[in-house]
Structure formats: structure tokens, C-alpha cells
Amino acid sequence: MGNGCCGVSEQRARSFLTKEERIGMLNEYKDYLEKEAQGVSERIKDLEKE
């Protein structure tokens, strides 16, 4: 990981995203949350069987 001019990282996150990028990121986050909720539900069922 290199540093750019004045010690500013070249791999810094962009400050301004397009509408399509924001929608894509939100959809990915939503999918992640849905999978996490499914995992939690499965874990609860497993614990209830014990």
C-alpha cells in the first residue's frame, strides 16, 4: 500500500458516488443483512432443539 503526494493514500475511498453505485452498495448491504437474519433464525432453531 503506497502513499501518494503529501502522505495521502492512493487507495482512499471516493467521497462522491453515483446514484447507481449507492443503489448497488445498498442492495449488497440488504442481501448481507437478509443472509445474516437467516443465519440467526437457523441458530435459534438449533438452540431450541437442544
Steps between C-alpha positions, in 0.01 A plus 500: 500500500671813382461860592424771250604862518521645850437161666144466366420139422424420138246238612277748682126452458331740264292773657234523231326196358256486213137418565552158338800429726302593812209278392739213432669537838165516679378189318817314601452613860135391492600155370759473777244591765246252363758219509602599851136494614457157344807376686368638827165328445673170427714533812191569714331188362812293575514629856131431557556134403766454767 
